[in-house]
Amino acid sequence: MGFGVSSTSPTASKWIGFVTAVWVQAISGNNYTFSNYSDALKTLMALTQLQLNNLSVAKDVGKAFGLLAGIASDRLSTPVILLIGSVEGLIGYGVQWLVVSGRIQPLPYWAMCIFLCMGGNSTTWMNTAILVTCIRNFRKNRGPVSGILKGYVGLSTAIFTDLCSALFADDPAKFLLMLAVVPFVVCLAAVFFLREVPPSSTAAEEKEEVKYFGVVNIIAIVIAVYLLVFDVSAPHGRLFSQVFAAILLILLASPLSLPVYLTIKNYLRSNSNSNGLDVETNPTQPLLSQETHPVEKSRVPAPPAAVNDAVKTPPVIGEDHTIFEAMKTVDFWILFVSFLCGVGTGLAVMNNMGQMGLALGYADVSIFVSLTSIWGFFGRIFSGSVSEYFIKKAGTPRPVWNAASQIIMAVGYIMMAMALPGSLYVGSIVVGICYGVRLAVTVPTASELFGLKYYGLIYNVLIINLPLGSFLFSGLLAGLLYDAEATQTAGGGNTCVGAHCYRLVFIVMAIACVVGFGLDVLLSIRTRALYSKIYAARKAKKTAPSLS
């Protein structure tokens, strides 16, 4: 249960909840912004690159404790989960702001690791509350929901970076203050509107949802293009930057027009119906409709005697799995390891983008952070909708799109290893797109393979790959190989300049992506039957009205 306005129609309340979910996701990608203030931490604390990378790993380790959010999602309400995440983020990033702004002396290294870990963990509570609630509310359009929400997570890095650049001239202390305060305020707003409501129950409602998702997609694309134009047209004057920031905030608020439209539409309809009936709602429908997976519907229930006498059989792919049942399947581990290859290498680039740019002679690396974020958005939002389209049209297994992203990402790493002119621009775009595809496609894939009942916990087990991948590819691989090439500085840190600094790192990550590609192809083959059943069930439902 959440807090809401009882007079709001079910359809409008569902969409105002989705809009607030979009706002939360638009500010919950702060884990990807480390490059914007990492150099300030490195200088202030006189760190080596390995020590700095381990700070970024501590940030990502916070996601490992997302298991707590997953367990809580079945026991606590959405508002409580959001409040926990927002308060934890306020503390984690607030202490980092105190250190970088000079208001307190630098804390011991271990203490900074704890507060970075808290900041990283805060987003797992926000993401769990948002994803679990919205996928249950729009369970028949999981691809678009995942693509839009994960897309805004990708955009959040660019939103924070560009707002800070426009208003505070890239001041790392003020940037950290934004990371602490803004998510806290936005989550407080979401507490009052985001809650679980009945999903669509008819083909007409499902079609209407697709139309509204298209509107939200268009708004998101406009925001992404707007951010991209601002980045490539830099530098800007102060007045221009302030106008940019004001227009950006208006664009971010514009999805609110959708639930406002639905509220007015429903009000006019209720006034025009003299009998007072609302054809869009069903007062007898439970809060969470028991809509089951197509595979579940096709199963013939066993006679009562047989159920009592037989030993409980494990669920098949497509049915609800507990986390322990899921972890006993081969498909779970194929998905887990392939996810590690994609997000682990992508995080290594994001965490080290500042040093990668400096190594290649770029004085301002914020453009690469924004490019990765913006193109990551395009990867997320389009892969969610495109993968959903091909499931409905041809039963194409969703993991196919993960396989495509992995092989393209490998090509991007090879280009970055070659260090040709402009390769960091192209590489940051390619990595952003493919990382976005990987996140947006894996979210609905997990729900389709292992069900929605225990989805919150299964999702948080899968994202253990974020801290694990960060540790393996960023903390160990990138940190150790960079330090091996670097020279010591007078303050006790080190630095490296030249294409050789990260060349071997990129080559190893390209190989990892090829391995991930093979695993995704294997998972696509293994799940063909499942997606064929989903396709057949949706096709049968679509043609049923015409037959009756």
C-alpha positions as CSV (number, residue, x, y, z in Angstrom):
1,M,0.0,0.0,0.0
2,G,1.1,3.6,-0.6
3,F,-0.3,7.0,-0.1
4,G,-2.6,8.3,-2.7
5,V,-5.6,10.5,-3.5
6,S,-8.7,8.4,-3.4
7,S,-10.7,10.6,-5.7
8,T,-8.2,10.0,-8.6
9,S,-9.4,7.4,-11.1
10,P,-7.5,4.1,-11.1
11,T,-6.1,4.8,-14.6
12,A,-4.9,8.3,-13.8
13,S,-3.5,7.2,-10.4
14,K,-1.5,4.5,-12.1
15,W,0.0,6.9,-14.5
16,I,0.8,9.6,-12.0
17,G,2.6,6.9,-10.1
18,F,4.5,6.1,-13.2
19,V,5.4,9.7,-13.8
20,T,6.8,10.0,-10.2
21,A,8.7,6.7,-10.8
22,V,10.2,8.4,-13.9
23,W,11.3,11.3,-11.8
24,V,12.9,9.0,-9.2
25,Q,14.8,7.2,-11.9
26,A,15.9,10.5,-13.5
27,I,17.8,11.2,-10.2
28,S,18.9,7.7,-9.2
29,G,21.8,7.2,-11.5
30,N,24.2,9.0,-9.2
31,N,26.3,5.8,-9.0
32,Y,27.5,6.5,-12.5
33,T,28.7,10.0,-11.8
34,F,31.9,9.1,-9.9
35,S,34.1,10.4,-12.7
36,N,32.8,13.9,-12.1
37,Y,34.4,14.2,-8.7
38,S,36.9,11.3,-8.6
39,D,39.8,13.6,-9.5
40,A,39.0,15.9,-6.6
41,L,39.0,12.9,-4.2
42,K,42.3,11.6,-5.7
43,T,44.0,15.0,-5.2
44,L,42.5,15.8,-1.8
45,M,43.4,12.3,-0.3
46,A,46.6,11.8,-2.3
47,L,45.5,8.4,-3.7
48,T,47.0,6.1,-6.2
49,Q,44.8,5.0,-9.1
50,L,44.3,1.6,-7.5
51,Q,43.2,3.3,-4.2
52,L,40.8,5.6,-6.2
53,N,39.4,2.6,-8.1
54,N,38.8,0.7,-4.9
55,L,36.8,3.7,-3.7
56,S,34.6,3.4,-6.8
57,V,34.3,-0.4,-6.0
58,A,33.1,0.5,-2.5
59,K,30.4,2.6,-4.1
60,D,29.4,-0.3,-6.3
61,V,29.6,-2.8,-3.4
62,G,26.7,-0.9,-1.9
63,K,24.6,-2.5,-4.6
64,A,25.5,-6.0,-3.2
65,F,23.5,-5.0,-0.1
66,G,20.6,-4.5,-2.5
67,L,19.6,-8.0,-1.4
68,L,18.2,-6.2,1.7
69,A,16.0,-4.1,-0.6
70,G,14.9,-7.2,-2.5
71,I,13.9,-9.0,0.7
72,A,12.1,-5.9,2.0
73,S,10.1,-5.5,-1.2
74,D,8.0,-8.4,-0.2
75,R,7.5,-7.1,3.4
76,L,7.5,-3.3,3.3
77,S,5.4,-0.9,1.4
78,T,6.8,1.1,-1.6
79,P,6.8,4.5,0.4
80,V,8.9,2.9,3.2
81,I,11.4,1.5,0.7
82,L,11.7,4.9,-1.0
83,L,12.2,6.7,2.3
84,I,15.0,4.3,3.4
85,G,16.9,4.8,0.1
86,S,16.5,8.6,0.2
87,V,17.7,9.0,3.8
88,E,20.7,6.7,3.1
89,G,21.7,8.7,0.0
90,L,21.4,12.0,1.9
91,I,23.9,10.7,4.5
92,G,26.2,8.9,2.1
93,Y,26.6,11.8,-0.4
94,G,26.2,14.4,2.2
95,V,29.4,13.3,4.0
96,Q,31.3,13.2,0.7
97,W,30.2,16.8,0.1
98,L,31.4,17.8,3.6
99,V,34.8,16.4,2.8
100,V,35.2,17.7,-0.8
101,S,33.9,21.2,0.1
102,G,36.5,21.4,2.9
103,R,33.9,21.8,5.7
104,I,35.5,18.8,7.5
105,Q,38.9,17.2,7.3
106,P,39.3,14.2,4.9
107,L,38.1,11.1,6.7
108,P,40.2,7.9,7.0
109,Y,40.2,5.8,3.8
110,W,38.0,3.1,5.4
111,A,35.4,5.7,6.5
112,M,35.2,7.1,3.0
113,C,34.6,3.6,1.7
114,I,31.7,3.2,4.1
115,F,30.0,6.5,3.0
116,L,30.5,5.7,-0.7
117,C,29.0,2.3,0.0
118,M,26.0,3.9,1.6
119,G,25.5,6.2,-1.4
120,G,25.7,3.3,-3.8
121,N,23.3,1.2,-1.7
122,S,20.7,4.0,-1.6
123,T,19.9,3.6,-5.3
124,T,19.1,-0.1,-4.8
125,W,16.2,0.8,-2.5
126,M,14.9,3.4,-5.0
127,N,15.3,1.1,-8.0
128,T,13.7,-1.9,-6.3
129,A,10.6,0.1,-5.2
130,I,10.3,1.6,-8.7
131,L,10.9,-1.5,-10.9
132,V,8.9,-4.0,-8.8
133,T,5.9,-1.7,-8.5
134,C,5.8,-0.5,-12.1
135,I,6.4,-3.9,-13.7
136,R,3.5,-5.3,-11.6
137,N,1.3,-2.3,-12.6
138,F,2.2,-2.7,-16.3
139,R,3.0,-6.4,-16.4
140,K,1.8,-6.8,-20.0
141,N,4.2,-4.1,-21.3
142,R,7.3,-5.0,-19.3
143,G,9.8,-4.1,-22.1
144,P,8.6,-0.5,-22.6
145,V,8.4,0.0,-18.8
146,S,11.9,-1.3,-18.3
147,G,13.3,0.7,-21.2
148,I,11.8,4.0,-20.1
149,L,12.7,3.6,-16.4
150,K,16.2,2.4,-17.1
151,G,16.5,5.0,-19.8
152,Y,15.9,7.8,-17.3
153,V,18.5,6.2,-15.0
154,G,21.0,6.5,-17.8
155,L,19.9,10.1,-18.5
156,S,20.3,11.0,-14.8
157,T,24.1,11.2,-15.1
158,A,23.8,13.7,-17.9
159,I,21.0,15.6,-16.1
160,F,23.2,16.0,-13.0
161,T,26.3,16.7,-15.0
162,D,24.8,19.3,-17.3
163,L,22.8,21.1,-14.5
164,C,26.0,21.3,-12.4
165,S,27.9,22.6,-15.4
166,A,25.2,25.1,-16.2
167,L,24.6,26.4,-12.6
168,F,27.9,25.7,-10.8
169,A,30.6,25.6,-13.4
170,D,31.5,21.9,-12.7
171,D,32.2,22.5,-9.0
172,P,32.7,19.0,-7.6
173,A,31.5,20.0,-4.1
174,K,28.3,21.5,-5.4
175,F,27.8,18.5,-7.6
176,L,28.0,16.2,-4.5
177,L,25.5,18.5,-2.7
178,M,23.1,18.0,-5.6
179,L,23.5,14.2,-5.4
180,A,22.7,14.3,-1.7
181,V,19.7,16.7,-1.7
182,V,17.8,16.3,-5.0
183,P,17.1,12.5,-4.7
184,F,15.9,13.0,-1.2
185,V,13.4,15.6,-2.2
186,V,12.1,13.7,-5.3
187,C,11.6,10.5,-3.3
188,L,9.6,12.4,-0.8
189,A,7.2,13.4,-3.6
190,A,7.0,9.8,-5.0
191,V,6.0,8.5,-1.5
192,F,2.6,10.0,-1.9
193,F,1.7,8.8,-5.4
194,L,3.5,5.5,-6.3
195,R,1.7,2.4,-5.2
196,E,0.5,-1.0,-6.7
197,V,-2.7,-0.8,-8.7
198,P,-4.6,-3.4,-10.8
199,P,-2.9,-4.0,-14.2
200,S,-4.7,-3.8,-17.5
201,S,-7.3,-6.5,-17.9
202,T,-8.4,-6.1,-21.5
203,A,-6.7,-5.9,-24.9
204,A,-8.1,-2.4,-25.3
205,E,-6.5,-1.2,-22.0
206,E,-3.2,-2.8,-23.1
207,K,-3.3,-1.0,-26.4
208,E,-4.0,2.3,-24.7
209,E,-1.0,1.7,-22.4
210,V,1.2,1.2,-25.5
211,K,0.0,4.6,-26.8
212,Y,0.7,6.4,-23.6
213,F,4.2,4.8,-23.4
214,G,4.8,6.2,-26.8
215,V,4.1,9.7,-25.5
216,V,6.5,9.2,-22.6
217,N,9.1,7.8,-25.0
218,I,8.9,10.9,-27.2
219,I,9.3,13.2,-24.2
220,A,12.3,11.2,-23.1
221,I,13.9,11.4,-26.5
222,V,13.4,15.2,-26.6
223,I,15.1,15.5,-23.3
224,A,18.0,13.3,-24.4
225,V,18.5,15.3,-27.7
226,Y,18.3,18.5,-25.7
227,L,21.0,17.4,-23.4
228,L,23.1,16.2,-26.3
229,V,22.9,19.5,-28.1
230,F,23.9,21.4,-24.9
231,D,27.0,19.1,-24.6
232,V,28.3,19.4,-28.1
233,S,27.7,23.1,-28.3
234,A,29.8,24.0,-25.3
235,P,31.1,26.3,-23.9
236,H,28.2,28.5,-22.9
237,G,27.7,31.8,-21.2
238,R,26.1,32.0,-17.7
239,L,22.7,33.4,-18.9
240,F,22.4,30.8,-21.7
241,S,23.2,28.0,-19.1
242,Q,20.6,29.3,-16.7
243,V,18.0,29.3,-19.5
244,F,19.0,25.8,-20.4
245,A,18.5,24.6,-16.8
246,A,15.1,26.2,-16.6
247,I,13.9,24.6,-19.9
248,L,15.3,21.2,-18.8
249,L,13.3,21.3,-15.6
250,I,10.2,22.1,-17.6
251,L,10.8,19.1,-19.9
252,L,11.3,16.8,-16.9
253,A,8.0,18.0,-15.5
254,S,6.1,17.6,-18.8
255,P,5.2,13.8,-18.4
256,L,2.8,15.1,-15.7
257,S,0.6,16.2,-18.5
258,L,-0.4,12.6,-19.2
259,P,-2.1,11.9,-15.8
260,V,-3.6,15.4,-15.9
261,Y,-5.2,14.6,-19.3
262,L,-6.5,11.3,-18.0
263,T,-8.0,12.9,-15.0
264,I,-9.8,15.5,-17.1
265,K,-10.9,12.8,-19.6
266,N,-12.3,10.6,-16.8
267,Y,-14.1,13.5,-15.2
268,L,-15.8,14.6,-18.4
269,R,-16.8,11.0,-19.1
270,S,-18.2,10.4,-15.6
271,N,-20.3,13.6,-16.1
272,S,-21.6,12.5,-19.5
273,N,-22.7,9.0,-18.2
274,S,-26.0,9.4,-16.5
275,N,-25.8,6.0,-15.0
276,G,-22.5,6.7,-13.4
277,L,-20.7,3.6,-14.7
278,D,-17.0,3.7,-15.5
279,V,-16.1,1.3,-18.2
280,E,-12.4,1.5,-17.4
281,T,-12.6,0.2,-13.9
282,N,-13.8,-2.9,-12.2
283,P,-14.6,-2.4,-8.5
284,T,-14.5,-6.2,-7.8
285,Q,-10.9,-6.6,-9.2
286,P,-8.3,-7.3,-6.5
287,L,-5.4,-4.9,-5.9
288,L,-3.0,-7.3,-7.5
289,S,-4.8,-9.3,-10.2
290,Q,-3.7,-12.9,-10.4
291,E,-2.7,-12.7,-14.0
292,T,-0.4,-15.5,-14.6
293,H,2.3,-16.2,-17.2
294,P,1.2,-17.7,-20.5
295,V,3.1,-20.8,-19.6
296,E,1.2,-21.1,-16.4
297,K,-2.1,-20.8,-18.1
298,S,-1.3,-23.6,-20.4
299,R,-0.7,-26.0,-17.6
300,V,-3.4,-28.5,-16.8
301,P,-3.9,-28.7,-13.0
302,A,-3.5,-32.1,-11.5
303,P,-6.3,-33.8,-9.6
304,P,-6.4,-33.1,-5.9
305,A,-5.4,-36.6,-5.0
306,A,-2.4,-36.5,-7.2
307,V,-1.3,-33.2,-5.7
308,N,-1.5,-34.5,-2.2
309,D,0.3,-37.7,-3.0
310,A,3.0,-36.5,-5.3
311,V,6.2,-34.7,-4.3
312,K,6.3,-31.1,-5.2
313,T,7.9,-30.6,-8.6
314,P,10.2,-27.7,-9.2
315,P,8.8,-24.9,-11.4
316,V,9.7,-24.7,-15.1
317,I,11.1,-21.7,-16.8
318,G,8.3,-19.1,-17.1
319,E,6.7,-19.9,-13.8
320,D,7.3,-18.2,-10.4
321,H,10.6,-19.2,-8.9
322,T,12.0,-18.5,-5.4
323,I,15.5,-17.2,-5.5
324,F,16.8,-20.7,-4.5
325,E,14.8,-22.4,-7.2
326,A,16.1,-19.9,-9.8
327,M,19.7,-20.4,-8.7
328,K,19.3,-24.2,-9.3
329,T,18.7,-23.6,-13.0
330,V,21.3,-23.4,-15.7
331,D,19.5,-20.5,-17.3
332,F,19.9,-18.3,-14.2
333,W,23.7,-18.7,-14.2
334,I,24.0,-18.2,-18.0
335,L,22.1,-14.9,-17.5
336,F,24.1,-14.0,-14.4
337,V,27.6,-14.5,-16.0
338,S,26.7,-12.9,-19.3
339,F,25.3,-9.9,-17.3
340,L,28.6,-9.7,-15.5
341,C,30.6,-9.5,-18.8
342,G,28.4,-6.6,-20.0
343,V,27.8,-4.5,-17.0
344,G,31.2,-5.2,-15.3
345,T,33.2,-3.9,-18.3
346,G,30.8,-1.0,-18.8
347,L,31.2,0.1,-15.2
348,A,35.0,-0.1,-15.6
349,V,34.8,2.5,-18.4
350,M,32.4,4.8,-16.5
351,N,34.4,4.7,-13.2
352,N,37.7,5.4,-15.1
353,M,36.4,7.8,-17.7
354,G,38.0,10.7,-16.0
355,Q,41.5,9.2,-16.0
356,M,41.0,7.8,-19.5
357,G,40.3,11.2,-20.8
358,L,43.2,12.8,-18.9
359,A,45.5,10.0,-20.2
360,L,44.6,10.9,-23.8
361,G,45.2,14.6,-23.2
362,Y,41.6,15.9,-22.7
363,A,41.4,18.6,-20.0
364,D,37.6,18.4,-19.7
365,V,36.2,14.9,-19.4
366,S,32.6,15.8,-18.5
367,I,31.7,15.5,-22.2
368,F,32.5,11.8,-22.2
369,V,30.5,11.2,-19.0
370,S,27.5,12.9,-20.6
371,L,27.9,11.1,-23.9
372,T,28.0,7.7,-22.2
373,S,24.9,8.7,-20.2
374,I,22.8,10.1,-23.1
375,W,23.6,7.3,-25.5
376,G,23.0,4.8,-22.7
377,F,19.6,6.3,-22.5
378,F,19.0,5.6,-26.2
379,G,20.2,2.0,-25.8
380,R,17.8,1.4,-22.8
381,I,14.7,3.1,-24.2
382,F,14.8,1.6,-27.7
383,S,15.9,-1.9,-26.7
384,G,13.0,-2.2,-24.2
385,S,10.4,-1.3,-26.9
386,V,12.1,-3.1,-29.8
387,S,12.5,-6.3,-27.9
388,E,8.9,-6.2,-26.8
389,Y,7.8,-5.6,-30.4
390,F,9.6,-8.6,-31.7
391,I,8.3,-10.8,-29.0
392,K,4.7,-9.8,-29.9
393,K,5.3,-10.1,-33.7
394,A,7.6,-13.1,-34.0
395,G,8.3,-14.6,-30.5
396,T,12.0,-13.5,-30.8
397,P,13.8,-14.4,-27.5
398,R,14.7,-11.2,-25.6
399,P,18.3,-12.4,-24.9
400,V,19.1,-12.0,-28.6
401,W,19.4,-8.3,-28.0
402,N,21.8,-8.8,-25.2
403,A,24.0,-10.9,-27.5
404,A,24.0,-8.1,-30.1
405,S,25.0,-5.5,-27.5
406,Q,27.9,-7.7,-26.3
407,I,29.5,-8.1,-29.6
408,I,29.1,-4.4,-30.5
409,M,30.6,-3.5,-27.1
410,A,33.6,-5.7,-27.9
411,V,34.2,-3.8,-31.1
412,G,34.0,-0.5,-29.1
413,Y,36.7,-1.7,-26.7
414,I,39.0,-2.6,-29.6
415,M,38.5,0.9,-31.0
416,M,39.4,2.5,-27.7
417,A,42.4,0.3,-27.4
418,M,43.7,1.5,-30.8
419,A,43.4,5.1,-29.5
420,L,42.8,6.6,-32.9
421,P,41.8,10.3,-33.1
422,G,38.2,10.6,-31.7
423,S,38.1,7.0,-30.6
424,L,37.2,8.0,-27.0
425,Y,34.2,9.9,-28.3
426,V,33.1,6.9,-30.5
427,G,33.9,4.4,-27.7
428,S,32.0,6.3,-25.0
429,I,28.9,6.3,-27.3
430,V,29.2,2.6,-28.2
431,V,29.7,1.6,-24.6
432,G,26.8,3.8,-23.4
433,I,24.4,2.3,-25.9
434,C,25.4,-1.3,-25.3
435,Y,25.5,-0.9,-21.5
436,G,22.0,0.6,-21.7
437,V,20.7,-2.3,-23.8
438,R,22.2,-4.8,-21.3
439,L,20.4,-3.3,-18.4
440,A,17.0,-2.6,-20.0
441,V,16.7,-6.1,-21.6
442,T,17.9,-8.1,-18.6
443,V,15.2,-6.7,-16.3
444,P,12.2,-8.0,-18.2
445,T,14.0,-11.2,-19.2
446,A,14.5,-12.1,-15.6
447,S,10.8,-11.6,-14.9
448,E,9.8,-13.7,-17.9
449,L,12.1,-16.6,-17.0
450,F,11.5,-16.7,-13.2
451,G,8.1,-14.9,-12.7
452,L,7.0,-11.8,-10.8
453,K,6.2,-13.2,-7.4
454,Y,9.8,-13.1,-6.1
455,Y,11.1,-10.7,-8.7
456,G,12.4,-8.0,-6.2
457,L,14.9,-10.4,-4.7
458,I,15.9,-12.1,-8.0
459,Y,16.5,-8.7,-9.5
460,N,18.8,-7.7,-6.6
461,V,20.7,-10.9,-6.8
462,L,21.4,-10.3,-10.5
463,I,22.7,-6.7,-9.8
464,I,25.3,-8.2,-7.5
465,N,27.1,-8.2,-10.8
466,L,27.5,-4.4,-10.5
467,P,29.8,-4.5,-7.5
468,L,31.4,-7.8,-8.6
469,G,32.1,-6.5,-12.1
470,S,33.3,-3.2,-10.7
471,F,35.7,-5.0,-8.4
472,L,37.0,-7.4,-11.1
473,F,37.3,-5.0,-14.1
474,S,37.7,-1.6,-12.4
475,G,39.2,-2.2,-9.0
476,L,41.6,-5.0,-10.1
477,L,42.1,-5.0,-13.9
478,A,42.0,-1.2,-14.6
479,G,43.6,-0.2,-11.3
480,L,46.5,-2.6,-11.3
481,L,47.3,-2.2,-15.0
482,Y,47.1,1.6,-14.8
483,D,49.4,1.7,-11.8
484,A,51.9,-0.5,-13.6
485,E,52.1,2.1,-16.4
486,A,52.0,5.2,-14.2
487,T,54.7,7.3,-12.7
488,Q,54.8,8.7,-9.1
489,T,53.8,12.3,-8.4
490,A,55.3,14.5,-5.7
491,G,52.1,14.4,-3.5
492,G,52.2,10.6,-3.2
493,G,49.8,9.7,-6.0
494,N,50.6,8.7,-9.5
495,T,49.6,9.7,-13.1
496,C,49.8,8.2,-16.6
497,V,49.6,9.9,-19.9
498,G,49.4,8.2,-23.3
499,A,47.4,5.5,-25.1
500,H,49.3,2.7,-23.4
501,C,47.8,3.5,-20.0
502,Y,44.5,1.5,-20.7
503,R,45.3,-0.4,-23.9
504,L,45.6,-3.9,-22.3
505,V,42.5,-3.1,-20.1
506,F,40.4,-2.6,-23.2
507,I,41.7,-5.8,-24.9
508,V,40.8,-7.9,-21.9
509,M,37.4,-6.4,-21.6
510,A,36.8,-7.0,-25.3
511,I,37.5,-10.7,-24.8
512,A,35.1,-10.8,-21.8
513,C,32.4,-9.3,-24.0
514,V,33.0,-12.1,-26.6
515,V,32.4,-14.6,-23.9
516,G,29.2,-12.8,-22.8
517,F,28.1,-12.9,-26.5
518,G,28.4,-16.7,-26.6
519,L,26.5,-17.1,-23.4
520,D,23.6,-14.8,-24.6
521,V,23.4,-16.8,-27.8
522,L,23.1,-20.0,-25.8
523,L,20.4,-18.5,-23.6
524,S,18.5,-17.4,-26.7
525,I,18.5,-20.9,-28.0
526,R,17.4,-22.4,-24.6
527,T,14.5,-20.0,-24.2
528,R,13.0,-20.2,-27.7
529,A,10.2,-22.5,-26.5
530,L,9.3,-20.1,-23.7
531,Y,9.1,-17.0,-26.0
532,S,7.2,-19.0,-28.6
533,K,4.5,-19.8,-25.9
534,I,4.4,-16.1,-24.9
535,Y,3.9,-15.2,-28.6
536,A,1.2,-17.8,-29.1
537,A,-0.6,-16.8,-25.9
538,R,-0.7,-13.1,-26.9
539,K,-1.7,-13.9,-30.5
540,A,-4.6,-16.1,-29.2
541,K,-5.7,-13.3,-26.8
542,K,-5.6,-10.8,-29.6
543,T,-7.7,-12.9,-32.0
544,A,-10.2,-14.1,-29.4
545,P,-12.6,-11.1,-29.6
546,S,-12.8,-11.5,-33.4
547,L,-13.8,-15.1,-33.1
548,S,-16.5,-14.4,-30.5
